[in-house]
Amino acid sequence: MSRIRANQITNQSADGAPTVQNGLVISGVTTSTTFSGSGASLTNIPSAQLTGALPAISGANLTGITQTTINNNADNRLITGSGTANTLEGEATLTFTNSGSAGQVNLKRSTSTDQEAIFYYGSSNLEIETREATGIKLKTNKSDRVILTSTGNFGLATNSPVAQTLAGGTAITPVLDLKGTSQNNTSGVLQFTRKDNSTQGSCIYSSGDDAGLTFRNTDGNGFGFYTGTTLRFRIDPSGYIKFGESNSGNVAFSIVTNGSGILMSKGTTGNPSNGQTLGDIGFNAYSDSQTTSSADALIRGQAAGNFSGSSAPTDLLFFTKPASTGPGSGPTERMRINKDGQVTQSQQPSFAAYRNQDGYTLNNGIFTFNATRHNIGSHFNTSNHRFTAPVAGRYMFNFYSIYNTSGSSHQIQYRVNNSPQQGMLIHFSHAGGWDNVSYSQIINLNANDYVTMWSISSVNWHGNSWQCFTGELLS
């Protein structure tokens, strides 16, 4: 039978916690919801049985904890594992410094002076530097792609740059030179030279003077620009700018840089034959046609006849076409200045009209000219007997006819838009028989204004070969 032994137990009435003055020994299980007191003398409590939050522990009296050592320690060292348990290593050959305005990583092969690479990042630049005779490589897919050797040779797609190699393996390999004496140098050269002769090649040169960025060729062969395998544009050694020309071909288009002007040539050989085109300048407003035959406007130099010798007299031709014709159709010649300086305008508005009748009488009526000798542009209408101005300008009109009506108060008149104008009425008289009258005016017209010829008084006129009404655009 179990028993409880104690010197004194208080609060035996069970209205509070009992007090055991000399301790309490319990050999069985004790269940409590809380515990208070310092716990200073508690021992052998299994940690697995402790739950809930623990108060802060100073650790001053903790023992048996394994220590970790950091060797070669300094404030700029990167820390790595040493391979030894509980030991880290401050790397003397991999250091980092930061001044607040710049950061620097130093990677050394050893602790010897200058056997290192530096990655420096400041407010102005990111710099990568090697301090001994080693180059820099960029690789992709395990292969060298870009190489900068210790002597400054720069290579692309080659692992053995000779001078500054762009691509190796051939006798005339292009070479890429990047020259500049220092970071702050006021000039520099991007140079392309031949592998077999460093004095032959070209360069792009930047200087601090007014020349700015310039292109130079040191071997005197000029510059050529290609699309595909075809030369399209060339500056030859003499300074001529030529389009569509090979080194041995004929000039297609040249801009002469010595002050002589612009030269146009179709590139034909031998002496020009009659009507042969020597050169065209074409203009396109709404298409990108590459042929002058379908240009919207055209200026052409054309041989004026059959000639011998190296130079031929040439006509200068001007072509245009209305926008309504659309792309693809050729322009029409509008004006020509021939080799002797005469100017002709094949499309200039012009007409010569007459009455296809011998005798007829008009009294305050329009001359009914019903036939034309010529009618350039069809601006004279033989149905309503009007000339309609196609464009605004100054037009010259002339009238001639014979008549056989006597009297002293005959009148004829030009009218604009069927309205009499000041200074356009002419008076003439005749005693009898056949006589003639002529009349000329320059009239300023707007586009679509029309002009008619009137017989104000009653006159017996003669048509056919004895009468004509003409007009033409002057300016």
C-alpha positions as CSV (number, residue, x, y, z in Angstrom):
1,M,0.0,0.0,0.0
2,S,1.4,3.5,-1.0
3,R,1.9,6.2,1.5
4,I,2.7,9.9,1.6
5,R,5.3,11.1,4.2
6,A,5.6,14.9,5.0
7,N,6.6,17.0,8.0
8,Q,3.9,19.6,7.4
9,I,1.1,20.2,4.8
10,T,-0.8,23.4,4.8
11,N,-4.0,24.5,3.1
12,Q,-5.4,21.1,4.0
13,S,-8.9,22.4,3.5
14,A,-8.2,22.2,-0.3
15,D,-9.0,25.9,-0.9
16,G,-5.5,26.6,-2.4
17,A,-2.2,24.9,-3.4
18,P,-0.6,22.8,-0.7
19,T,2.8,23.8,0.6
20,V,5.4,21.0,1.3
21,Q,8.2,22.5,3.3
22,N,10.8,19.8,3.1
23,G,10.2,18.7,-0.5
24,L,7.9,16.3,-2.2
25,V,9.0,13.0,-3.6
26,I,6.7,11.4,-6.2
27,S,7.7,8.1,-7.7
28,G,4.7,8.0,-10.1
29,V,3.5,10.4,-12.9
30,T,2.8,14.0,-12.0
31,T,0.6,16.0,-14.3
32,S,0.7,19.8,-14.1
33,T,-0.5,22.6,-16.5
34,T,2.0,25.2,-15.5
35,F,5.3,25.6,-13.6
36,S,6.8,28.6,-11.9
37,G,10.0,29.2,-10.2
38,S,13.6,29.7,-11.3
39,G,14.2,26.1,-12.2
40,A,17.9,26.5,-11.2
41,S,18.1,23.0,-9.8
42,L,16.2,21.2,-12.5
43,T,18.4,18.5,-14.1
44,N,18.1,15.6,-16.6
45,I,15.0,17.0,-18.3
46,P,14.7,15.3,-21.8
47,S,14.8,18.0,-24.5
48,A,12.2,16.1,-26.6
49,Q,9.7,16.7,-23.8
50,L,10.1,20.5,-23.8
51,T,7.5,22.5,-25.9
52,G,6.5,26.1,-26.2
53,A,8.6,29.3,-26.3
54,L,11.8,29.5,-24.4
55,P,13.1,32.7,-22.8
56,A,16.4,34.3,-24.1
57,I,19.5,32.3,-23.2
58,S,22.8,34.2,-22.8
59,G,24.9,31.1,-23.7
60,A,27.6,32.2,-21.3
61,N,27.8,28.8,-19.6
62,L,27.2,26.7,-22.8
63,T,30.0,24.1,-23.4
64,G,30.7,21.4,-26.0
65,I,30.0,23.6,-29.1
66,T,32.3,23.1,-32.1
67,Q,34.1,26.3,-33.3
68,T,34.8,27.4,-37.0
69,T,38.1,29.0,-37.9
70,I,38.6,31.6,-40.7
71,N,42.3,31.7,-41.9
72,N,44.0,34.5,-43.7
73,N,41.3,36.9,-42.7
74,A,41.1,40.5,-43.9
75,D,38.4,43.1,-44.6
76,N,38.7,42.7,-48.5
77,R,38.9,38.9,-48.7
78,L,36.3,36.6,-50.3
79,I,35.7,33.6,-48.0
80,T,35.6,30.1,-49.4
81,G,35.8,26.5,-48.0
82,S,39.3,25.2,-47.2
83,G,38.7,21.5,-47.5
84,T,39.4,21.1,-43.8
85,A,36.5,20.6,-41.3
86,N,35.4,23.6,-39.4
87,T,37.8,25.9,-41.3
88,L,37.1,28.7,-43.9
89,E,39.8,30.5,-46.0
90,G,40.1,34.2,-46.8
91,E,41.4,34.1,-50.5
92,A,44.5,36.2,-51.0
93,T,44.2,35.9,-54.8
94,L,40.5,36.9,-55.0
95,T,39.9,40.2,-53.3
96,F,37.2,42.8,-53.5
97,T,37.3,46.5,-52.5
98,N,34.6,49.2,-52.6
99,S,35.3,52.9,-52.0
100,G,31.6,53.9,-52.2
101,S,32.0,55.4,-55.7
102,A,33.8,52.5,-57.4
103,G,34.1,48.7,-56.9
104,Q,37.0,46.5,-57.9
105,V,37.6,42.8,-58.0
106,N,41.2,41.5,-58.3
107,L,41.8,37.9,-59.6
108,K,45.5,36.8,-59.2
109,R,47.3,33.8,-60.5
110,S,49.7,34.1,-57.5
111,T,50.6,36.7,-55.0
112,S,53.3,38.0,-57.3
113,T,53.1,41.6,-58.4
114,D,51.0,42.2,-61.6
115,Q,50.1,38.6,-62.1
116,E,46.4,39.5,-61.9
117,A,43.3,40.6,-63.8
118,I,41.2,43.6,-62.6
119,F,37.5,44.2,-63.0
120,Y,37.0,47.9,-62.1
121,Y,33.6,49.6,-62.2
122,G,33.5,53.4,-61.5
123,S,31.1,56.2,-62.3
124,S,32.3,56.5,-65.9
125,N,33.5,53.1,-67.1
126,L,33.6,49.3,-66.6
127,E,37.3,48.4,-67.1
128,I,38.8,44.9,-67.6
129,E,42.5,44.8,-67.3
130,T,45.3,42.3,-67.3
131,R,48.6,43.4,-65.8
132,E,50.9,40.9,-67.5
133,A,51.5,39.6,-71.1
134,T,48.2,37.7,-71.3
135,G,45.3,38.2,-73.7
136,I,41.5,38.2,-73.4
137,K,39.2,35.7,-75.0
138,L,35.4,35.5,-75.5
139,K,34.0,32.0,-76.2
140,T,30.7,30.5,-77.3
141,N,30.0,26.8,-77.5
142,K,33.5,26.0,-76.2
143,S,35.1,27.8,-79.2
144,D,37.1,31.1,-79.4
145,R,35.0,33.9,-81.0
146,V,36.8,37.1,-80.0
147,I,40.5,37.4,-79.1
148,L,42.4,40.5,-77.9
149,T,46.1,39.6,-77.5
150,S,48.6,41.1,-75.0
151,T,50.0,43.2,-77.8
152,G,46.6,44.7,-78.8
153,N,45.9,42.4,-81.8
154,F,42.2,41.9,-82.2
155,G,40.7,38.9,-83.9
156,L,37.2,37.8,-84.9
157,A,36.5,34.2,-85.9
158,T,40.2,33.3,-85.6
159,N,42.3,32.0,-82.7
160,S,45.6,33.4,-84.1
161,P,45.3,37.1,-84.9
162,V,48.0,38.4,-87.1
163,A,48.2,42.1,-86.6
164,Q,44.4,42.8,-86.2
165,T,42.7,39.9,-88.0
166,L,39.1,39.9,-89.0
167,A,39.1,36.4,-90.5
168,G,42.2,34.2,-91.1
169,G,43.3,31.7,-93.7
170,T,43.6,33.5,-97.0
171,A,46.4,35.5,-98.6
172,I,44.5,38.8,-98.7
173,T,42.7,38.5,-95.3
174,P,41.2,41.8,-94.3
175,V,42.7,43.1,-91.1
176,L,41.0,45.3,-88.5
177,D,43.2,47.8,-86.7
178,L,42.0,49.7,-83.7
179,K,44.5,52.4,-83.0
180,G,44.6,55.2,-80.4
181,T,47.5,56.0,-78.2
182,S,45.4,56.4,-75.0
183,Q,41.9,56.5,-73.6
184,N,41.9,60.3,-73.9
185,N,43.5,60.5,-77.3
186,T,41.7,63.0,-79.6
187,S,42.0,60.8,-82.7
188,G,41.7,57.1,-83.6
189,V,41.7,54.8,-86.6
190,L,39.5,51.9,-87.6
191,Q,41.7,50.4,-90.3
192,F,41.2,47.6,-92.8
193,T,44.4,46.3,-94.4
194,R,45.6,43.3,-96.4
195,K,47.3,40.5,-94.6
196,D,50.1,40.4,-97.1
197,N,50.9,44.1,-97.1
198,S,50.0,46.3,-94.1
199,T,50.5,49.5,-96.2
200,Q,47.6,48.6,-98.5
201,G,44.1,49.1,-97.3
202,S,41.6,51.7,-96.0
203,C,40.6,53.2,-92.8
204,I,37.9,55.1,-91.0
205,Y,39.6,58.0,-89.2
206,S,38.3,60.2,-86.5
207,S,40.3,63.3,-85.6
208,G,39.8,66.3,-83.3
209,D,40.1,68.8,-86.1
210,D,37.4,70.1,-88.6
211,A,37.8,67.0,-90.8
212,G,35.7,65.0,-88.3
213,L,35.1,61.4,-89.4
214,T,36.8,60.6,-92.6
215,F,37.3,57.6,-94.9
216,R,40.7,57.0,-96.4
217,N,42.2,54.6,-98.8
218,T,46.0,54.2,-98.6
219,D,46.6,52.1,-101.8
220,G,44.9,54.5,-104.3
221,N,42.2,52.0,-105.5
222,G,39.2,54.0,-104.5
223,F,36.1,52.7,-102.7
224,G,33.5,50.3,-104.0
225,F,30.0,49.4,-102.7
226,Y,28.3,46.2,-103.7
227,T,24.9,44.5,-103.5
228,G,25.4,40.8,-103.8
229,T,28.4,40.4,-106.2
230,T,27.6,43.5,-108.3
231,L,29.3,46.9,-107.9
232,R,26.7,49.6,-107.5
233,F,28.6,52.7,-106.3
234,R,32.3,53.7,-106.6
235,I,34.6,56.5,-105.7
236,D,37.6,56.1,-108.1
237,P,41.2,57.2,-107.3
238,S,40.7,60.5,-109.1
239,G,37.8,61.4,-106.9
240,Y,35.0,60.7,-109.4
241,I,31.7,59.4,-107.9
242,K,30.2,56.7,-110.2
243,F,27.1,54.7,-110.0
244,G,26.5,51.4,-111.8
245,E,30.0,51.0,-113.0
246,S,32.6,48.3,-112.7
247,N,36.4,49.0,-112.5
248,S,36.7,48.4,-116.3
249,G,33.2,49.4,-117.4
250,N,31.8,52.7,-118.8
251,V,30.6,55.5,-116.7
252,A,26.9,55.4,-115.8
253,F,26.7,58.4,-113.6
254,S,29.6,60.5,-112.3
255,I,29.8,63.5,-109.9
256,V,33.1,65.1,-110.7
257,T,34.7,66.4,-107.5
258,N,37.3,68.7,-109.1
259,G,34.8,71.5,-109.9
260,S,33.8,70.3,-113.4
261,G,30.2,69.4,-112.5
262,I,28.0,66.4,-113.0
263,L,28.4,63.9,-115.8
264,M,25.6,61.7,-117.0
265,S,26.3,58.8,-119.3
266,K,24.4,55.6,-120.3
267,G,27.6,53.7,-120.5
268,T,27.5,53.1,-124.3
269,T,30.7,52.4,-126.2
270,G,31.8,53.8,-129.6
271,N,30.4,56.8,-131.3
272,P,26.7,57.7,-130.7
273,S,24.3,57.0,-133.6
274,N,21.4,59.1,-134.6
275,G,18.8,59.4,-131.8
276,Q,20.9,57.4,-129.3
277,T,20.3,58.1,-125.7
278,L,23.5,59.3,-123.9
279,G,22.1,59.9,-120.4
280,D,18.8,60.1,-118.5
281,I,17.9,61.7,-115.2
282,G,14.5,60.2,-114.2
283,F,12.1,61.3,-111.4
284,N,9.3,59.2,-109.9
285,A,6.5,60.7,-107.7
286,Y,4.7,57.6,-106.7
287,S,6.6,54.5,-107.8
288,D,10.0,53.0,-107.3
289,S,10.6,51.9,-110.9
290,Q,14.3,51.4,-111.7
291,T,13.9,52.2,-115.4
292,T,13.8,55.7,-116.9
293,S,11.4,54.5,-119.6
294,S,8.6,54.5,-117.1
295,A,9.6,57.6,-115.1
296,D,7.1,60.3,-114.2
297,A,9.5,63.0,-115.5
298,L,12.7,62.8,-117.4
299,I,15.6,64.9,-118.5
300,R,17.6,63.3,-121.3
301,G,20.7,64.0,-123.3
302,Q,20.4,62.6,-126.8
303,A,22.7,62.4,-129.7
304,A,21.5,64.8,-132.4
305,G,22.9,62.9,-135.5
306,N,25.6,60.6,-136.8
307,F,29.0,61.8,-135.7
308,S,32.6,60.6,-135.6
309,G,35.1,61.4,-132.9
310,S,34.8,61.1,-129.1
311,S,32.4,64.0,-128.6
312,A,29.0,64.4,-130.2
313,P,26.6,67.4,-130.3
314,T,23.6,66.6,-128.1
315,D,20.0,67.7,-127.8
316,L,18.5,68.2,-124.3
317,L,15.0,66.7,-124.0
318,F,12.4,67.2,-121.2
319,F,9.6,64.6,-120.6
320,T,6.6,64.6,-118.3
321,K,3.4,62.6,-118.0
322,P,0.0,63.3,-116.3
323,A,-0.5,61.5,-113.0
324,S,-3.7,59.9,-114.4
325,T,-1.6,57.6,-116.6
326,G,-0.3,55.8,-113.5
327,P,3.0,53.9,-113.1
328,G,4.4,51.7,-115.9
329,S,3.6,54.0,-118.9
330,G,6.4,56.1,-120.4
331,P,6.6,60.0,-120.2
332,T,6.1,62.2,-123.3
333,E,8.6,64.7,-124.7
334,R,7.4,68.2,-123.9
335,M,10.4,70.4,-124.8
336,R,13.6,70.1,-126.7
337,I,16.7,72.3,-126.9
338,N,18.6,71.2,-129.9
339,K,22.4,71.3,-130.5
340,D,22.1,74.8,-132.0
341,G,20.0,76.3,-129.2
342,Q,16.6,76.2,-130.8
343,V,13.7,75.4,-128.4
344,T,10.7,73.4,-129.5
345,Q,7.7,72.4,-127.4
346,S,5.8,69.6,-129.2
347,Q,2.9,69.7,-126.7
348,Q,2.5,73.5,-126.4
349,P,-1.3,74.4,-126.7
350,S,-1.8,75.8,-130.2
351,F,-4.5,75.8,-132.9
352,A,-5.4,77.2,-136.3
353,A,-9.2,77.2,-137.1
354,Y,-11.2,78.3,-140.1
355,R,-14.7,78.1,-141.6
356,N,-15.0,75.3,-144.2
357,Q,-17.2,77.4,-146.5
358,D,-16.6,80.0,-149.1
359,G,-19.1,82.9,-148.4
360,Y,-21.3,83.3,-145.4
361,T,-22.8,86.2,-143.4
362,L,-22.7,86.9,-139.6
363,N,-24.5,89.6,-137.7
364,N,-23.7,89.9,-134.0
365,G,-22.7,86.2,-133.8
366,I,-19.8,83.9,-133.1
367,F,-17.6,82.9,-136.0
368,T,-18.5,79.3,-136.6
369,F,-15.0,77.9,-137.3
370,N,-15.7,74.2,-138.0
371,A,-12.3,72.9,-139.1
372,T,-8.7,73.2,-138.0
373,R,-5.3,73.0,-139.7
374,H,-3.7,71.9,-136.4
375,N,-5.1,71.6,-132.9
376,I,-2.3,70.6,-130.4
377,G,-4.0,69.3,-127.3
378,S,-7.5,69.5,-128.8
379,H,-8.2,72.7,-126.9
380,F,-10.2,74.3,-129.8
381,N,-13.7,72.9,-130.1
382,T,-15.2,72.9,-133.7
383,S,-18.7,72.3,-132.3
384,N,-19.0,75.3,-130.0
385,H,-16.2,77.2,-131.7
386,R,-14.3,77.9,-128.4
387,F,-10.7,77.8,-127.4
388,T,-10.5,76.7,-123.7
389,A,-7.2,77.5,-121.8
390,P,-5.8,74.3,-120.3
391,V,-3.6,76.2,-117.9
392,A,-3.3,79.8,-116.7
393,G,-1.0,82.0,-118.8
394,R,-0.6,84.5,-121.5
395,Y,-2.0,83.5,-124.9
396,M,-1.5,85.1,-128.3
397,F,-4.6,85.2,-130.7
398,N,-4.6,86.2,-134.4
399,F,-7.5,86.6,-136.8
400,Y,-7.4,87.2,-140.6
401,S,-10.2,87.2,-143.2
402,I,-11.3,88.8,-146.4
403,Y,-14.8,90.3,-146.8
404,N,-16.9,92.2,-149.4
405,T,-19.4,94.2,-147.4
406,S,-19.2,98.0,-147.8
407,G,-19.8,100.4,-144.9
408,S,-18.1,102.5,-142.3
409,S,-19.0,100.9,-139.0
410,H,-18.0,97.2,-139.1
411,Q,-16.7,95.6,-135.8
412,I,-15.2,92.4,-134.7
413,Q,-14.2,91.3,-131.2
414,Y,-12.6,88.6,-129.0
415,R,-14.7,87.7,-126.0
416,V,-13.6,85.9,-122.8
417,N,-16.2,83.6,-121.3
418,N,-18.7,85.2,-123.8
419,S,-18.1,88.6,-122.2
420,P,-16.7,91.7,-123.9
421,Q,-13.5,93.0,-122.5
422,Q,-11.9,96.4,-122.6
423,G,-9.5,97.0,-125.5
424,M,-10.8,94.0,-127.6
425,L,-13.2,95.7,-130.0
426,I,-11.8,96.6,-133.5
427,H,-13.5,98.9,-136.1
428,F,-13.0,98.9,-139.8
429,S,-14.6,100.5,-143.0
430,H,-14.7,99.7,-146.7
431,A,-16.3,101.4,-149.8
432,G,-17.0,98.2,-151.7
433,G,-15.6,95.1,-153.3
434,W,-13.2,92.6,-151.5
435,D,-10.9,93.8,-148.7
436,N,-9.2,92.2,-145.7
437,V,-8.9,92.7,-142.0
438,S,-6.5,91.3,-139.4
439,Y,-6.5,91.5,-135.6
440,S,-4.1,90.3,-132.8
441,Q,-4.3,90.3,-129.0
442,I,-2.3,88.8,-126.1
443,I,-4.9,87.8,-123.5
444,N,-4.2,86.7,-119.9
445,L,-6.4,83.7,-119.1
446,N,-7.1,81.5,-116.1
447,A,-7.3,77.8,-116.5
448,N,-10.7,76.8,-118.2
449,D,-11.4,80.3,-119.4
450,Y,-12.6,80.2,-123.1
451,V,-12.2,82.6,-126.0
452,T,-14.6,83.1,-128.9
453,M,-14.4,85.4,-132.0
454,W,-17.4,87.6,-132.8
455,S,-18.7,89.5,-135.8
456,I,-20.5,92.4,-134.1
457,S,-22.0,94.0,-137.3
458,S,-23.5,92.3,-140.4
459,V,-20.6,91.3,-142.7
460,N,-20.3,88.9,-145.7
461,W,-17.1,86.8,-144.8
462,H,-15.1,84.4,-147.0
463,G,-14.0,81.1,-145.4
464,N,-11.7,78.2,-146.5
465,S,-8.4,79.6,-147.8
466,W,-9.3,83.2,-147.1
467,Q,-9.8,83.1,-143.3
468,C,-8.0,81.8,-140.2
469,F,-8.3,82.1,-136.4
470,T,-5.1,81.1,-134.4
471,G,-3.9,81.0,-130.9
472,E,-1.0,79.6,-128.8
473,L,0.3,79.7,-125.2
474,L,3.2,82.1,-124.9
475,S,4.1,81.9,-121.2
